[in-house]
Amino acid sequence: MTRPRLVLGTLSAIVAIQVVTWTAMRPFAAGKAAPMTAFWQAPGDLGARDLFNGPWGVENAPDPKATYTLVRLKKEGANPGVVVTDPAGRTWSVKQAAPEWDEGPVEVALSRVLSAVGYHQPPVYYLPSFMMSDPSGSRVEGGGRFRLEHESLKERGNWSWRMNPFVGTPPYQGLLVILLMFASPDFKNSNNMLYDVTREGTTEQWYVVRDLGGALGEFGLMRPKRNDSQLFEQQEFITGSAHGFVEFDHPIKQRELVEGRITASEVAWAGNLLAGLSERQWQDAFRAGGYNPEVATRFIRKIRLNIAAAQQISVDPPDRQAQLRLRRAE
């Protein structure tokens, strides 16, 4: 029982040292200087993290037995939704399923993973259904992702993928890789939120990527299908390397974020980070999103294959990568 903890502790220490060393050497890419902890914190206790209740815990979860009061309909985004209040007076943004897909389970599962490996996330949970009241009466509504408007979080607006203090650092590059691992095409600034976070009288900032539901399916520029285990299993991740940079299968809109910009060591950094999660933690993350165990297992199997590919590419010599690309071309 002691050895796995030592391994995880050593991995976290190595990752943290790499980040501190790199950050001390580089100038800020743009904007006001910010500490790395505003974007990412090394998960020293990774093996002990609860991926079912998440970092905000069961105390901030929505009550599945409560009746929620409609405040307004959600107007933005591909999925329908509502803003509601619960009997305790807390406000929730609920993202419900669209006819074509359901983003809520994806968002909750990915949010659990990102928060576990050190990236800040707001409090999000999943309910399969809930009771809602409005002037016309009460009825059961289809559930989805519940995001709490927590009193400690104050939204400050969107932040840019291209212009922020962390561009080029291992955690920034690693986050891009992780999103590609999950086949997330939504590298949109509108999904990024800057928060003021006030706890125990102290205020800090968080750079958060949220609205993570457009993943776990296929890549594509025109309405790609997401939350589909079969399509996700067929989706490629790493396709090779060229001129010292890793090549990905990524028809995303902001190609310049990843094309000719991410090295093998940065890909391996992300892979090693995710490799620290146990099978139980992966299952808990998908259980938090309402997945049944069979479907969750299919997604997790493919994610683990992507993680292994990320770890392996750093030790493959260039001629090996060329051989792999030629075989795919054949």
N, C-alpha and C positions, 0 to 999 in steps of 0.2 A: 504493500500500500504506500510505502514511502517513496519508492523510485519514481512513479509517475509524477508526483508532486515536484520532485527535484527537477525532472525533465522540463515540466511546464514552467517552473520558476526560472530555470536557466534560459529557456527560449524567450520568456518575457524580458529578462535582463538584457539579452543580446539585442532584441528588437529595440528596446528603449535606448541602449547605448548608441545604436546606429542612428536613431532619430536625433538624439541630442547632439551627436558629433556633426551630422550633416547640417542641422539647423544652425549651429554655431558658425558654420563656414559660409552660408549663403546669404545674399541680401534678400529682402522681401521683394516679392514679385510686383506687388502693387498694393496701394491702400495703407491704412493705418497698421502699424506693427501690432501683432497679437501673439500671445504665447501658444505653443503647440497644443497645450491642454484645451484651448478653445475649439480645436478641431478633433483631436484624438488624444486618448490617455492609454498608456500601456496597461494591458489587463493582467496585472500580477496574480490575480486570483481566478484566472480563466476557468480552471477545472471546477470551481465551486459555484460558478454563476448559474442563476436560475433562469432558464430560457422559456419556461412556461409562463410565469408571472411577470418576467422581465424586470428591468432595473427599478421600475416604479412600484412594484409589489402588488399584492392582492388588495391592499388597502385603497388603491386608486383605481381598481377595476370597476366596470359598470355592473350594477346589480341586475342579473337576468330576470328576477321576479318583479322588478319595479315597473311602474307605469311612467313613461316619459312624456313630457309635454312639448308639443311642436312649437318651435320659435319661428322658423322659416325654412323654406326649401333651399337646398344647395343649388346654386346656379352654374358653377364652374366645374370642369372636368368631364371625362367621358362617362363616368358612372353616375347614376342618380344618387341623391342623398338628402338628408335633412339635418338641421341643427335643432337639438332638443335640450331640455333641462330635466334633471332627475329630481326626486322628492327632497334630496339634500340641497338643491339649488345649484348643483354643478352643471356646467354647460358642456355638451358633447357635439362634435361634428361626426356624423355618421355617413360613411360611404357604403352605399348598397350595391347590389349586383345589377349589371346591365344585362340585356337579353343575350348579348354575345359572350360575355365573360364576367367573372367576379374577381375584382381586384383586391377586395378586403383580405381574404386569406393570405394572398401573396405578400401584401404590405406588412401584415402583422408578423409573419414568419421571417421575412427579411429584416424587419426592424429588430426582432429579437437577436438575430445573428450579428447585425452591425453593432448593436449596443454591447453585446457580449465581448466582442473583440476590440472595443475601445472607442467606437464612434457614437457621439451623442445622439439620442433619440427622444422625442416627446412621448408621453404616455399613450400607447395605443393598445387596444384589445379587440377581441372578436366575439360577437354574439350571433348565433345562427338566426335568431328572431327576437323580437321585443314587442312589448305593448306600448302603443302610442295614443295619446289623446289630443284632440283638437276641437274646435267649436262644433264639429259634426258628430263627435262621440269618440269612443275608444275602439281600437282594433289592433289585431296582430299584424306587425309589419315584418317584411323580410329583413334579416339582420345584415351585418357587415362589419366594417372596421369602425370602432368607436375611438375617437381621439379626444382626450380630455383637455379643456382649456384650464390648465392648472394655474393657480394663483402665483406660483413662483416663476412662471414663464411669461415674458412679454415679447411679442413679435415686433421686430424692428425692420422687416422687409427682406427682400430677396438678396442673395449674394451671387456673384458671377463665378462660373467654373474657370473662366480665363483670367479674371482679375481678382485675386485674393491673396492673403499673405502666405499661403501654404503651397502654391504652385511649385511642382518639381520635387517636393519633399517625399520621402518614402510613404508616409501615411496618405498623402494626396494621390500619388501614383498608385498606391495599393488599393485605395478606394475605387479608382477607375477600374482596376483589374477585377476586384471583387464584383462590381456591378456587371462587368462583362461575363464573369463566371456564371452569374444568374440570368444571363441573356436579357439584361435590362437595357432598352434602347432610349430611355428617357433622360438623356443628359441635358435637361432643360433647367435654365436658371429659375424658372417659376416653381420648380420642385425644391429649391434650396431656400431655407429660412434662417435668418440671423435672429437669435434670441438673446435678450437680457435675462439672466437667470439669477434670482435673488434667493439666497439661503443663509440663514443665521446672520442676517444683517449685512452680508457681503454680496455684491453683484459682480458677475462675470459674464462673458459672452460665449455663446455656442454657435458654431457653424454647422448646421444640420441639413442633411439630405433626407427629405421625407416624401410622401406620396410615391411609395416604391412599388405600387401594384402592377405596373406595366412590365412584368418579368416572368420568368419560369415558363417560357414558351418558345416562340421563334423570333428571330430578328427580322426586321423589315421596315421599310419606310412608309408603307401604305397599310395602316391598320393591321399590324401583326397580331396574331393570336397569342394570348398570354395565359398563364395558369393552365397549361396543357402538358401533362407528363410525357405523352408520346412525342409531341413536337419538341419538347425540351431535350428528350433523350437523343433526338436526331440532330440537334443544333450543334454545330462545331464551336470550339472555343479558340484554341491556338492553331493557326495554320502554318506557321513556320517562323523564320527570322530573316531579316535583310538589313545590311549595313549596321549591324550591331543592335538592332531593335527588333522586338517581338512583333509578329503580325497576327492579327485576330480576325475572326469572321464577325464583322461588326458593321452592318449597313446602318449606322446611326447618323443622325443629322449633324452632329458636331464631330466630324471625323478628325479634325485637326487636334483634338484632345488626346488621341491615342495613336494616330498614324505617325510612325517614325519618332516616337517620343518615349516609349516605355521599354526599358532594358530587361534582360533576362533576370538580373538580380532583383529588380523591383517586382517582377512577376513572382519570383520565388519568395520574396518578402511576404506578399499577400497570401501565397499558398501555405507557407509555414504558419502564418497567423491563424488561418482557418483550420489548419490541421490539428490545432490544440483542442478543438471541441470534440467531446466524446459522442458516441452513438446515442446515448441517452439524451444529451443536450440537443442534438439535431432533431431527434424525435419530439422532444418537448417544444422546440421552436415551431414545428409544423402542427403539433397538437394545439398550440396556442392560437394558430390560424384556423382551427376547425377541421383540419384534414383527417381523413381516416388513415389508419396505420399503413394500409396497403399502398395507397397513393403517395403518402409521405415517403415510404421506402423507395419508391421509384425515383422521386425527385432527389432524395438524399444520395442514392447510388450514383446518379449522374453528376451531382455536385462533387462527390468524392473523386470521381474520375477527373473532373476539371482541376481539383486541388492537386491531384497527383501529377497531372500534366504541368501545372504551374511549378511544382517543386522539381520536376525532372528536367525542364528546359534549361535550367541554370547549369546542369552538368553535361548536357549533350554538346559535343563539339560541332562547329559550323558544318562540317561535311555530313554529319549525321542529320542535321536539320535539312540540308539540301536533298539528301536521299529521301527523307520523309515527304518533302514537297513533290519530288519527282514521282513517287509512288502514288500520291493523291492525283497528280495530273494524268497518270496512266489510267 
